Amino acid sequence: MKNPLIILILLLSIFACAPEDAILEQQLTSFDTPESINLESNLDTDNLLTVEYFEDPALLDPNYSNEWWQAFAYENSFQVEETIKRAGNFSGRFEINSTDPKQSGGIRAEMTQRLDLLGKERWYGFSQYFPASYVSDSTPELAGQWHDQPDAGESAGRTPSNFIMIRNNRFIWYLSWDADAITYNNSPDRFMEIDLGPVPKDQWIDWVVHIKFAYDNTGILEVWKNGEKVIDRPNLPNSYNDTKLPYFKLGIYKWDWNGSSVNQKVMYWDEVRMGDVNSNYDEVKPSGY
């Protein structure tokens, strides 16, 4: 049974977002094929839809939209990093500050996949790095999310069905689902938080995620962290009953800075891969595992 009061207390304004879906629909469905640049454009297999090693200098162009739609407040919100990298010559450095202007309801430095790459079942692989200066507290931030597209009549600020949250220096996978055609008041059928352990500093963390989006018992959610399977949910619901499918967002997003003792968050991403329904663990896994 749903308990809107409890859910609202937990989620009130946490993930409030302005209606960004219309913007994404406009910017991500058409694109020019990028030139083959080093690693990221040379897909390893036909099953890989996107490979991003942050080697393309065009990523620093605020008007760049070939592979990703960008949400950066300032030039320092995203940079390519040469000294901290997982593979190739560079990684992506993402920075947010408490004084940054809000974008779509929160402070964010994120890149969003093209909407023409959406699919019912997808494989994702990526590496994350948190420097020693990264401090986590009780006011969470998101380090990767699968953002749903609410139907007409639903709130544009509805909580995403799946995301990696960092709170009190721990990784937490948030999961919610709803079989109703309309989710009212941001109150899904069920939600859960799965603790995935502490956030290590000054080392790369490798993730592989396999999702078959479904609001019923046909869903699949599998997550590996550094080669170890940490979530195994076959034949279980994992998303909303929406007409359109979720899209992947990488980077960092903090919806509420109130009460936080930290004014800046910096993290790095590398070896981002997205595979289609025919892909597998080995095709998308980062080089460490």
Phi, psi and omega in degrees: 000138178286146174232087186303326183296313181296316182295318181294324177299319181287322192252355186308117178063002182301309187246028181301127180228143173290164183293084182274346185299322180296322179295315181297320180302324182283321191264341188251355183269343176236143184200161172260138180296125183288156175293153178287112183236110177050246192267317197289333183268348179267086184295136186291325180219168179292344182277348182271127181270325181214137171228123182231113176251005178062036180267346187273116180298341179295342178299336180280351178280120181299343179264005181293130181213017182295309183254329187220145168268132189257144172229087181236135181283318185221175179299323182284353179295327176220131175219155169273137188247130184264331187272331178248112184207152179262322180206158180072210184256343187217164166232176175260125179258123182244129185227134171231150180228153183297339181267359179296146174291147179287145174233124182050044172093356181203174177268122188212153166226097189221156172235135186244135180296157175294141182288343178283356179258009179295153178196157181296326182226129184218153173245139180227140172225141179195159177241142179233148181222130178241117180291165180301334180285348180287123180240127179255149178219197185283349175267106192286165168224161179258136178237061182117130181210153174250098192272122180283166178242096184301147176282169175302134182098353178251156181291134176293341179265021180298142181300133176302151182285332181218133174197158174264119181250145175243122181214130180052043176063032177228143172282132177227125174270119177263135184222133177215156179206160181203124179278346180292144179296327177237124175264111184268143172055032178055038184240088180287169176303311182214155168213156179210157174242128181246114181286125182246020172097176183290159177269108179286153181248151177057036174205154180279139174247126183256132182238144166230132182231130176239118181232129163249107187290129178196145176266359179239195186278023173259002183284158175224133171222115176233134181225131174244138176236118183051043176084354180255131179286121185247344175222131179220098183231076176278149175057044179219151180290152181208011181202187183265164177272076183248156177290319181259156184269159178291159176236153185270138176232128177248156183125216181217142185215129178234118187275335185213119181263000182297132177085354180277140179269001184246136182258352183216143175229129178229133174215165183235147176234148175203167176050052179275125178226142174230124181248158180275192184298336181269359181282185182201180183303311186295330182286331184253348185296144173296166189292343183287338186222000000 
